[in-house]
Amino acid sequence: MKIITFLLLAIVSISYSQSESISTIDLSKFPKEQISVHYNNEFLVTGEKLYYKIYCFNQNHKLSNYSKIAYIELLSSENTSVLKQKIALEKGIGYGDFFINPSLKTDTYTLICYTQWMKNYTNYFENSIVIINPFSDRIVAQSDQEIISKKNTILTTSEQISTDKTIYQKREKVLLNLEKIKTLQIDKFSISVRKKDNFHLNLKNQKNADFDKITYQNTMFLPELRGNLIKGKIESNNNKNVANKLISLSIDHSHLPLIATTNTIGEFYFNIPNVNSQKVYIQILDTNASDFSIKLKEDQGIKKENDNSSPIKLTQNNINTIKERSIYAQIENAYYTVKEDIILPLVYNDSLLNHKKTTYRLDDYKRFKTLQETFVEIISSAKIRRIDQKQEIIVPSGDTKATGAVGNIPSLLIVDGHIVYDHDSFLNYDCSKISSISVINQKYCYGNSIYQGITFINTFKKDYVPVSNSIQEFKIMNIQPKKKYFFQEHNKINMQVPDYRTQLYWDPNVDSTKNEIVFYTSDVTGEFQIEIKGFTPKGDPLSFKEYFSVK
């Protein structure tokens, strides 16, 4: 495993520095990945949600530790990507959900899922999903030759799971027994409980992975080994050298800005874990920055042909059922504010911000009008000096007094997560807008430069962006935040709130040590399906179903 990881890091290093020659690399010698997705339904109405869980395996059918990001998309019958998300993978596992927007038309869509590394191979997850928009003109009412038709359901139950009853009333507690599941050595599995559709869908089966077939490109898709990989390139406006230029990337005040160095053709790469921002700021840290322009490389999805272009034909009974589900979804969405999922906060690990620093919260001191006065009167571990008619903040080393010389080594200034290359441009900033100033007085190496100390400045609104022609704002696809999904209980507090859930329960990460799961029925009657999916430590898939009715 260590040898394989080393090889992957080696190929990334080669690719970063020599993108023009990476097509000569023999990819068959490197690890491969395969993805499987458990999702709650292959038949959805606009206004509902598609819940999913992603499993990423290596060629040994073990959960992969290589890629840290997966991509999941819905493609229309015209092969247009209508929904796309980035999902963080932890030990090969990730989860999320799509809201089926009412702007989507009735169509047979293709759900695909892949990692960037998998795009070098003809290897990705693929399944068909029908989405119905009740107001779409692609619905054709027809009594024969139907693509979707009513079917006679033959129920099969599993001995591994069972409910305390088979028939329930509205808003009644359901106990799902999982004791036998514990003996199967499933680490974490997913549970979906939803109303059965009783439609027969003539959809394509899951595409099988082909670990041996490789699609060679002019350039190789790099694995995202540490997190979100952002790729870009600088170009010279007057034929200047684009190699070995320092590039800074800022996200927000929660992250320490990153620095990369361009390769021989001006390309740069950033690996960023735990990013949920949709915009980044990139600047060239060079006195001649105005001589260059910055471009980001857009992520290309899977290119494939989709032959699901025929209108969806339904019986009148099908259409009535769909309209009923649409009404249920509209009612549920109207009460979304009392049934919201909980967004889990991201955990940042900027250790540099957490130790060996001195922090001055300016409200703890007498306020001064200017930064110059503030540094003289309050900030004892740094100072402002003037050189060649420009001012800069300097941080003497720990064994030097603040009045001592620091030589020609510059200090780093970071304001609200952005590197401020020209200190003088910031030093007239309104001091009343500054919340705190922190100072680290040790030497730090960023990129190929050494800085004598760092000064961190945070404003109250945390919205400062350096005023410079060398900094550009770019929109990126953010990683979806993790959620704790809403759990519906029934008590006196919410008795007046309508409950028309057709998806009664979804949990992508059930603890396998639990003996039972509790959930509640809604005001919707009919037949419901419990589906449990997971994998054994050997990578063998497990799937169990159970059924109950609500009268």
C-alpha positions as CSV (number, residue, x, y, z in Angstrom):
1,M,0.0,0.0,0.0
2,K,2.8,2.4,0.8
3,I,4.5,1.6,-2.5
4,I,1.3,2.3,-4.4
5,T,0.7,5.6,-2.6
6,F,4.3,6.6,-3.4
7,L,3.8,5.8,-7.1
8,L,0.6,7.9,-7.1
9,L,2.4,10.9,-5.5
10,A,5.2,10.4,-8.0
11,I,2.9,10.5,-11.0
12,V,1.2,13.7,-9.6
13,S,4.6,15.3,-9.1
14,I,5.6,14.4,-12.7
15,S,2.3,15.7,-14.0
16,Y,2.5,19.0,-12.1
17,S,5.9,19.8,-13.6
18,Q,5.7,18.2,-17.0
19,S,2.1,18.4,-18.2
20,E,3.2,18.4,-21.9
21,S,4.5,14.9,-21.6
22,I,2.2,13.0,-19.3
23,S,0.4,11.2,-22.1
24,T,3.4,8.9,-22.3
25,I,2.8,7.5,-18.8
26,D,1.6,3.9,-18.7
27,L,-1.5,4.1,-16.5
28,S,-2.0,0.4,-16.4
29,K,0.7,0.2,-13.7
30,F,-1.2,2.4,-11.3
31,P,-4.2,1.7,-8.9
32,K,-7.7,1.9,-10.3
33,E,-11.0,2.8,-8.7
34,Q,-14.6,1.8,-9.0
35,I,-17.8,3.4,-7.6
36,S,-21.1,2.1,-6.4
37,V,-24.1,4.3,-5.4
38,H,-27.1,3.5,-3.3
39,Y,-29.9,5.9,-3.9
40,N,-33.4,6.0,-2.6
41,N,-35.5,5.9,-5.7
42,E,-35.2,5.5,-9.5
43,F,-38.6,7.3,-10.0
44,L,-39.0,10.9,-8.8
45,V,-41.4,13.8,-9.1
46,T,-40.2,17.4,-9.2
47,G,-40.1,18.8,-5.7
48,E,-38.8,15.6,-4.2
49,K,-35.2,14.6,-3.2
50,L,-32.8,12.1,-4.5
51,Y,-30.7,10.8,-1.6
52,Y,-27.5,8.9,-2.3
53,K,-24.5,7.2,-0.7
54,I,-21.2,6.7,-2.6
55,Y,-18.8,3.8,-2.1
56,C,-15.4,4.1,-3.8
57,F,-13.4,0.9,-4.1
58,N,-9.9,0.0,-5.4
59,Q,-9.2,-2.9,-7.7
60,N,-8.9,-5.2,-4.7
61,H,-12.5,-4.4,-3.8
62,K,-11.5,-2.6,-0.7
63,L,-12.7,0.9,0.1
64,S,-10.2,3.3,-1.6
65,N,-8.0,5.7,0.3
66,Y,-6.8,7.4,-2.9
67,S,-9.4,9.9,-4.2
68,K,-10.8,12.3,-1.6
69,I,-13.5,13.8,-4.0
70,A,-16.2,12.2,-6.0
71,Y,-18.5,13.8,-8.7
72,I,-22.1,12.9,-9.2
73,E,-24.3,14.2,-12.0
74,L,-27.7,13.9,-13.6
75,L,-27.5,13.9,-17.4
76,S,-30.6,14.6,-19.6
77,S,-31.5,12.6,-22.6
78,E,-29.7,15.2,-24.6
79,N,-26.5,14.4,-22.6
80,T,-26.7,17.8,-20.8
81,S,-25.6,17.9,-17.2
82,V,-28.6,19.3,-15.3
83,L,-27.4,18.7,-11.7
84,K,-23.8,18.2,-10.5
85,Q,-22.2,17.9,-7.1
86,K,-18.8,17.4,-5.5
87,I,-18.7,15.0,-2.6
88,A,-15.9,14.6,0.0
89,L,-14.9,11.0,0.4
90,E,-13.7,9.7,3.8
91,K,-12.1,6.3,3.5
92,G,-14.0,5.8,0.2
93,I,-17.4,6.8,1.5
94,G,-19.5,10.0,0.9
95,Y,-23.2,11.0,0.8
96,G,-25.5,13.8,-0.2
97,D,-28.8,14.6,-1.9
98,F,-30.2,16.4,-5.0
99,F,-33.4,18.5,-4.8
100,I,-35.3,17.8,-8.0
101,N,-35.9,21.3,-9.2
102,P,-39.4,22.1,-10.7
103,S,-37.6,23.5,-13.7
104,L,-36.5,20.0,-14.8
105,K,-38.6,18.5,-17.6
106,T,-40.0,15.1,-17.7
107,D,-37.3,12.8,-19.0
108,T,-35.3,9.7,-18.5
109,Y,-32.0,10.9,-16.9
110,T,-28.7,9.1,-16.4
111,L,-27.1,9.2,-12.9
112,I,-23.3,9.0,-13.2
113,C,-20.7,9.0,-10.5
114,Y,-16.9,9.0,-10.8
115,T,-13.6,10.4,-9.5
116,Q,-11.2,12.5,-11.5
117,W,-8.8,9.5,-11.6
118,M,-11.5,7.2,-13.0
119,K,-11.8,9.5,-16.0
120,N,-8.6,8.0,-17.4
121,Y,-10.5,4.8,-17.7
122,T,-13.8,3.8,-19.2
123,N,-15.0,3.2,-15.6
124,Y,-17.8,5.0,-13.8
125,F,-21.1,4.3,-12.1
126,E,-24.1,4.7,-14.4
127,N,-27.9,4.1,-13.9
128,S,-31.1,5.5,-15.4
129,I,-33.6,7.5,-13.4
130,V,-37.0,8.7,-14.5
131,I,-38.0,12.2,-13.4
132,I,-41.6,13.4,-13.9
133,N,-42.7,17.0,-14.0
134,P,-46.5,17.0,-13.8
135,F,-46.7,20.1,-15.9
136,S,-44.3,18.8,-18.6
137,D,-45.4,18.4,-22.2
138,R,-43.3,15.2,-22.5
139,I,-45.9,13.2,-20.7
140,V,-48.1,11.2,-23.1
141,A,-51.2,9.6,-21.7
142,Q,-51.5,6.2,-23.4
143,S,-53.1,2.9,-22.5
144,D,-50.8,0.6,-24.5
145,Q,-47.1,0.2,-25.3
146,E,-46.2,2.0,-22.0
147,I,-42.7,2.7,-20.9
148,I,-44.0,3.0,-17.3
149,S,-46.9,0.8,-16.4
150,K,-48.8,-0.5,-13.3
151,K,-47.4,-3.8,-12.2
152,N,-48.4,-6.6,-10.0
153,T,-45.9,-6.5,-7.2
154,I,-44.5,-9.7,-5.7
155,L,-43.1,-8.9,-2.3
156,T,-40.0,-10.6,-1.1
157,T,-38.9,-10.1,2.5
158,S,-35.5,-10.6,4.2
159,E,-34.9,-12.7,7.3
160,Q,-32.2,-10.3,8.4
161,I,-34.5,-7.4,9.2
162,S,-38.1,-7.2,10.6
163,T,-40.5,-4.6,12.0
164,D,-42.6,-4.9,15.2
165,K,-45.8,-5.0,13.1
166,T,-46.8,-5.3,9.4
167,I,-49.7,-2.8,9.5
168,Y,-49.5,0.6,11.1
169,Q,-51.7,3.6,11.5
170,K,-50.9,7.2,10.4
171,R,-48.2,8.9,12.5
172,E,-47.3,5.7,14.3
173,K,-43.9,4.7,15.6
174,V,-42.1,1.9,13.7
175,L,-39.4,-0.3,15.3
176,L,-37.0,-1.9,12.8
177,N,-35.0,-4.8,14.3
178,L,-31.4,-4.9,13.2
179,E,-30.0,-7.6,15.5
180,K,-29.3,-10.1,12.7
181,I,-27.5,-7.4,10.7
182,K,-24.8,-7.1,13.3
183,T,-23.6,-10.7,12.5
184,L,-22.8,-9.8,8.9
185,Q,-19.8,-7.5,9.7
186,I,-21.1,-4.5,7.8
187,D,-19.2,-1.4,8.9
188,K,-21.8,1.3,8.1
189,F,-24.8,0.8,5.9
190,S,-27.6,3.0,4.5
191,I,-31.3,2.7,5.1
192,S,-34.1,4.0,2.9
193,V,-37.8,3.8,3.9
194,R,-40.2,5.1,1.2
195,K,-43.6,4.5,-0.3
196,K,-43.5,1.9,-3.1
197,D,-44.2,3.3,-6.6
198,N,-45.7,0.1,-8.1
199,F,-44.4,1.2,-11.5
200,H,-42.4,-1.0,-13.8
201,L,-39.5,1.0,-15.2
202,N,-37.8,-0.3,-18.3
203,L,-34.4,1.2,-17.4
204,K,-30.8,0.2,-18.1
205,N,-28.9,-1.8,-15.6
206,Q,-25.9,-0.5,-13.8
207,K,-22.8,-0.2,-16.1
208,N,-20.1,-2.6,-15.2
209,A,-16.7,-1.3,-14.5
210,D,-13.8,-2.3,-16.8
211,F,-10.6,-2.1,-14.9
212,D,-8.5,-3.1,-17.9
213,K,-9.7,-0.6,-20.5
214,I,-7.9,2.7,-20.6
215,T,-8.7,5.8,-22.5
216,Y,-5.6,7.8,-23.3
217,Q,-6.0,11.6,-23.5
218,N,-3.6,14.3,-24.5
219,T,-3.5,15.2,-20.9
220,M,-4.1,13.0,-17.9
221,F,-6.7,13.5,-15.2
222,L,-4.9,13.8,-11.9
223,P,-6.1,12.0,-8.8
224,E,-7.4,14.2,-6.0
225,L,-5.3,12.6,-3.2
226,R,-5.7,15.4,-0.6
227,G,-8.9,17.2,-1.4
228,N,-10.4,19.5,-4.0
229,L,-7.9,20.0,-6.9
230,I,-7.9,23.4,-8.5
231,K,-6.0,23.7,-11.7
232,G,-5.0,26.9,-13.5
233,K,-2.5,28.6,-15.8
234,I,-1.0,32.0,-16.1
235,E,-0.3,33.6,-19.5
236,S,2.1,36.4,-20.3
237,N,0.8,39.5,-22.1
238,N,4.2,40.3,-23.5
239,N,6.0,37.0,-23.8
240,K,7.6,37.0,-20.4
241,N,8.7,33.9,-18.6
242,V,5.7,32.1,-16.9
243,A,7.8,29.6,-14.9
244,N,8.4,29.7,-11.2
245,K,5.9,32.4,-10.4
246,L,4.3,32.4,-6.9
247,I,0.5,32.1,-7.0
248,S,-1.6,32.7,-3.9
249,L,-5.1,31.3,-3.4
250,S,-7.4,32.6,-0.8
251,I,-10.8,31.2,0.2
252,D,-12.1,32.9,3.3
253,H,-10.9,34.0,6.7
254,S,-11.2,30.4,8.0
255,H,-8.4,29.1,5.8
256,L,-4.7,30.0,5.7
257,P,-4.0,31.1,2.1
258,L,-2.2,28.6,-0.1
259,I,0.8,29.3,-2.3
260,A,1.8,27.3,-5.4
261,T,4.6,27.7,-8.0
262,T,4.0,27.6,-11.7
263,N,5.6,24.9,-13.8
264,T,7.5,25.4,-17.0
265,I,4.4,26.3,-19.0
266,G,2.8,28.4,-16.4
267,E,0.4,25.8,-14.8
268,F,-0.4,25.7,-11.1
269,Y,-2.3,23.3,-8.8
270,F,-3.9,23.7,-5.4
271,N,-5.2,20.8,-3.2
272,I,-7.7,22.1,-0.7
273,P,-9.5,19.9,1.8
274,N,-12.8,20.9,3.4
275,V,-13.9,23.7,1.1
276,N,-17.6,24.7,0.9
277,S,-17.0,28.1,-0.7
278,Q,-18.2,28.8,-4.2
279,K,-15.5,31.4,-4.9
280,V,-11.8,31.7,-4.5
281,Y,-9.3,34.6,-5.0
282,I,-6.1,34.0,-6.9
283,Q,-3.2,36.4,-7.2
284,I,0.3,36.5,-8.6
285,L,2.8,37.4,-6.0
286,D,5.2,39.3,-8.3
287,T,6.2,42.9,-8.7
288,N,5.3,42.5,-12.4
289,A,2.0,40.8,-11.8
290,S,0.1,43.1,-14.2
291,D,2.1,41.5,-17.1
292,F,0.2,38.2,-16.6
293,S,-3.4,36.9,-16.7
294,I,-4.8,34.0,-14.8
295,K,-7.2,31.3,-16.1
296,L,-8.7,28.3,-14.3
297,K,-9.2,25.0,-16.0
298,E,-12.8,23.9,-16.0
299,D,-13.7,20.4,-14.8
300,Q,-15.0,18.3,-17.7
301,G,-17.6,15.7,-16.8
302,I,-18.0,12.3,-18.4
303,K,-18.8,12.5,-22.1
304,K,-21.2,9.8,-23.2
305,E,-24.1,9.2,-25.5
306,N,-27.6,9.0,-23.9
307,D,-30.3,7.2,-26.0
308,N,-33.1,7.9,-23.5
309,S,-34.9,10.4,-25.8
310,S,-38.4,9.0,-26.2
311,P,-41.4,10.6,-24.6
312,I,-42.5,8.9,-21.4
313,K,-45.8,7.2,-21.9
314,L,-48.2,6.8,-18.9
315,T,-51.7,5.5,-18.2
316,Q,-54.2,7.9,-16.8
317,N,-53.9,6.0,-13.4
318,N,-50.2,6.6,-13.5
319,I,-50.8,10.3,-14.1
320,N,-53.2,10.6,-11.2
321,T,-50.7,8.9,-8.8
322,I,-48.0,11.3,-10.0
323,K,-50.2,14.3,-9.4
324,E,-50.9,13.1,-5.9
325,R,-47.2,12.7,-5.2
326,S,-46.6,16.2,-6.6
327,I,-49.2,17.6,-4.2
328,Y,-47.5,15.8,-1.3
329,A,-44.1,17.2,-2.3
330,Q,-45.5,20.8,-2.5
331,I,-47.0,20.6,1.0
332,E,-43.8,19.2,2.4
333,N,-41.7,22.0,0.8
334,A,-44.1,24.6,2.1
335,Y,-43.3,23.5,5.6
336,Y,-39.6,23.0,5.0
337,T,-38.5,25.6,7.6
338,V,-39.8,23.4,10.4
339,K,-38.3,20.2,8.8
340,E,-34.9,21.4,7.8
341,D,-31.8,19.2,7.7
342,I,-28.9,20.2,9.9
343,I,-25.8,21.4,8.1
344,L,-22.8,20.0,9.9
345,P,-19.9,22.5,10.3
346,L,-16.6,21.8,8.5
347,V,-13.6,21.1,10.7
348,Y,-10.5,23.2,9.8
349,N,-7.0,22.3,10.7
350,D,-5.0,25.4,10.2
351,S,-2.6,24.6,13.0
352,L,-0.5,27.7,12.1
353,L,-3.3,29.8,13.4
354,N,-3.6,28.0,16.7
355,H,-0.2,28.1,18.3
356,K,2.8,30.4,18.8
357,K,0.9,33.5,18.1
358,T,0.1,36.6,20.1
359,T,-3.4,38.0,19.5
360,Y,-4.5,41.5,20.2
361,R,-8.3,42.1,20.3
362,L,-8.6,45.8,19.7
363,D,-11.8,46.2,21.7
364,D,-9.8,45.2,24.8
365,Y,-7.7,48.4,24.3
366,K,-8.1,52.0,23.8
367,R,-9.1,52.5,20.1
368,F,-6.8,54.6,17.9
369,K,-7.8,56.1,14.6
370,T,-5.0,54.8,12.4
371,L,-3.1,51.5,12.0
372,Q,0.1,53.4,12.5
373,E,-0.9,54.5,16.0
374,T,-2.4,51.1,16.8
375,F,0.9,49.4,16.1
376,V,2.9,51.9,18.1
377,E,0.6,51.9,21.1
378,I,-0.7,48.3,21.2
379,I,1.1,45.8,18.9
380,S,4.4,45.3,20.7
381,S,5.6,42.3,18.6
382,A,5.4,44.0,15.2
383,K,5.9,47.5,13.8
384,I,5.4,49.6,10.7
385,R,8.5,51.0,8.9
386,R,9.0,53.1,5.8
387,I,11.3,52.1,3.0
388,D,11.6,54.0,-0.3
389,Q,8.5,56.1,0.4
390,K,6.4,53.0,1.1
391,Q,5.3,51.5,4.4
392,E,5.4,47.8,5.4
393,I,4.7,45.7,8.5
394,I,7.7,43.9,9.9
395,V,7.8,41.2,12.5
396,P,11.2,40.9,14.3
397,S,12.3,37.4,15.3
398,G,11.6,36.2,18.8
399,D,15.0,37.0,20.1
400,T,15.1,40.5,18.6
401,K,13.5,43.5,20.2
402,A,10.7,45.2,18.2
403,T,13.0,48.1,17.5
404,G,15.8,45.9,16.1
405,A,16.6,45.3,12.5
406,V,15.2,42.4,10.6
407,G,17.4,42.7,7.5
408,N,15.9,42.3,4.0
409,I,13.5,39.3,4.8
410,P,9.9,40.5,4.3
411,S,7.1,39.7,6.7
412,L,3.9,38.2,5.5
413,L,0.6,40.1,5.9
414,I,-2.7,38.2,5.8
415,V,-6.0,40.1,6.1
416,D,-9.2,38.1,6.3
417,G,-7.5,35.1,4.7
418,H,-5.9,37.0,1.8
419,I,-2.2,37.6,1.4
420,V,-1.6,41.4,1.0
421,Y,1.5,41.7,-1.2
422,D,1.6,45.5,-1.1
423,H,1.4,46.4,2.6
424,D,1.3,50.1,1.8
425,S,-2.1,49.7,0.0
426,F,-3.7,48.4,3.3
427,L,-2.2,50.6,5.9
428,N,-4.7,53.4,5.3
429,Y,-7.6,51.0,6.0
430,D,-10.2,52.2,8.5
431,C,-9.0,50.9,11.9
432,S,-12.5,50.9,13.4
433,K,-13.4,48.0,11.1
434,I,-10.6,45.7,12.5
435,S,-11.5,43.1,15.1
436,S,-8.1,41.6,16.0
437,I,-4.4,41.5,15.0
438,S,-2.3,38.4,15.6
439,V,1.4,38.1,15.2
440,I,3.7,35.1,14.8
441,N,7.4,36.0,15.1
442,Q,9.0,32.9,13.6
443,K,10.4,32.4,10.1
444,Y,8.0,30.5,7.7
445,C,8.6,29.2,4.2
446,Y,5.7,29.7,1.7
447,G,6.3,28.4,-1.8
448,N,9.9,29.2,-2.6
449,S,10.0,32.3,-0.4
450,I,11.0,32.8,3.3
451,Y,9.1,35.3,5.4
452,Q,10.2,36.7,8.8
453,G,7.0,36.4,10.8
454,I,3.3,36.7,9.9
455,T,0.7,39.3,10.8
456,F,-2.9,38.2,10.7
457,I,-5.6,40.9,10.7
458,N,-9.3,40.1,10.9
459,T,-12.0,42.6,10.2
460,F,-15.4,42.5,11.8
461,K,-17.2,41.6,8.6
462,K,-14.4,39.4,7.3
463,D,-15.0,40.7,3.8
464,Y,-11.7,42.5,3.0
465,V,-10.2,41.8,-0.5
466,P,-6.9,43.4,-1.5
467,V,-7.2,46.2,-4.0
468,S,-4.9,45.0,-6.8
469,N,-5.0,44.3,-10.5
470,S,-3.1,41.1,-9.8
471,I,-6.0,39.4,-7.8
472,Q,-8.9,37.8,-9.5
473,E,-12.1,36.2,-8.2
474,F,-13.1,32.8,-9.6
475,K,-16.2,30.7,-9.1
476,I,-15.7,27.1,-8.3
477,M,-17.9,24.1,-7.6
478,N,-18.0,23.8,-3.8
479,I,-17.9,20.5,-1.9
480,Q,-21.4,19.6,-0.6
481,P,-21.6,20.1,3.2
482,K,-22.4,17.1,5.3
483,K,-25.9,16.9,6.8
484,K,-27.8,15.3,9.6
485,Y,-31.1,14.6,8.0
486,F,-34.4,15.7,9.5
487,F,-36.0,13.1,11.7
488,Q,-39.8,13.4,12.0
489,E,-41.3,12.7,15.4
490,H,-45.0,13.1,16.4
491,N,-46.0,14.8,19.6
492,K,-48.3,17.5,20.8
493,I,-46.0,20.2,19.6
494,N,-46.3,19.3,15.9
495,M,-49.7,17.8,15.7
496,Q,-51.0,20.8,13.6
497,V,-48.1,20.5,11.1
498,P,-49.1,18.5,8.0
499,D,-47.0,15.3,7.3
500,Y,-47.1,14.0,3.8
501,R,-43.7,12.4,3.6
502,T,-43.4,9.6,1.1
503,Q,-39.8,9.2,2.1
504,L,-40.2,8.2,5.8
505,Y,-36.6,7.7,6.6
506,W,-33.1,8.1,5.2
507,D,-29.8,7.5,7.0
508,P,-26.6,7.0,4.9
509,N,-24.4,6.1,7.9
510,V,-26.2,3.7,10.2
511,D,-24.1,2.5,13.1
512,S,-23.9,-1.3,12.7
513,T,-23.9,-1.8,16.5
514,K,-27.5,-0.6,16.8
515,N,-30.1,-3.2,17.7
516,E,-33.0,-1.2,16.2
517,I,-34.0,1.9,14.2
518,V,-37.0,4.0,15.1
519,F,-39.0,6.1,12.6
520,Y,-42.6,7.4,12.2
521,T,-45.2,6.9,9.5
522,S,-46.8,10.0,8.0
523,D,-50.3,10.9,6.8
524,V,-49.7,9.0,3.6
525,T,-51.3,5.6,3.4
526,G,-50.2,2.6,1.2
527,E,-47.4,0.1,1.0
528,F,-43.9,1.1,2.1
529,Q,-40.5,-0.5,1.4
530,I,-37.5,-0.7,3.7
531,E,-34.2,-1.1,1.9
532,I,-30.8,-1.6,3.5
533,K,-27.6,-1.7,1.5
534,G,-24.0,-2.0,2.4
535,F,-20.8,-3.9,1.8
536,T,-18.8,-6.5,3.7
537,P,-15.1,-5.9,4.6
538,K,-14.3,-8.0,1.5
539,G,-16.3,-5.7,-0.7
540,D,-19.2,-8.0,-1.3
541,P,-22.5,-6.1,-1.7
542,L,-25.4,-6.8,0.7
543,S,-29.0,-5.7,0.1
544,F,-32.1,-6.4,2.2
545,K,-35.8,-5.4,1.8
546,E,-38.8,-5.5,4.1
547,Y,-42.3,-4.2,3.6
548,F,-45.2,-2.9,5.7
549,S,-48.5,-1.1,5.2
550,V,-50.0,2.1,6.5
551,K,-53.8,2.2,6.7
